[in-house]
Amino acid sequence: MANGAAVGAPNGAAKEEHTERNGAVTRSDLADAVHRKIGLSRAESAKYVEMVLDEIFERIVAREDVKLSSFGAFIVRAKKERLGRNPKTGDGAKISARLVVSFKPSNILRARINGGE
């Protein structure tokens, strides 16, 4: 969002400035956006953002995929144990089996990122 356009904003509408943190959008930025667009108090806006993020968090922890229409999906995958390498020494190192979360953007989000509608 470094170019100032809001993801999901209609017709590429410009996004109001948010505090720069290496281009990252924080919970506070999301709460401020809810406050500006809906008119809820800052405290209420922060509470609702937190509720949505908590729900997403809980679903992922429960090993459920989270699909957000027109945005993308958070997918929980199991990775098998494998042999890796220490990049400094080149020595082999065992990487244990684990769960990972990946994000797959929707076709709509991909198109917007690449300048299409």
CORTA-V517391 format. One line per field, one symbol per residue. ss: DSSP state (h for helix, s for strand, l for the rest). psi: psi as a letter, one per 40 degrees, with the letter a starting at -180 (. if undefined). burial: I if it has 9 or more other C-alpha atoms within 8 Angstrom, else O. Layout:
# CORTA-V517391
ss = ???
psi = ???
burial = ???
This chain:
# CORTA-V517391
ss = llllsllllhhhlsllllllllllllhhhhhhhhhhhhlllhhhhhhhhhhhhhhhhhhhhllllssslllssssssssllssssllllllssssllsssssssslhhhhhhhllll
psi = fdeehhhehhffiiiiiihhgfeihiddddddddddddeiiddddddddddddddddddddefiihhhhecahhhhihhiiihaihdddeiihhhiiiiihihhiidddddddeei.
burial = OOOIIIOOIOOIOOOOOOOOOOOOOOIOIIIIOIIOOOOIOIOOIIOIIIOOOOOIOOIIOOOIIIOOOOIIIIIIOOOOIOOOOIOOOOOOOOOOIOOOIOOOIIOIIIIIOOOOO
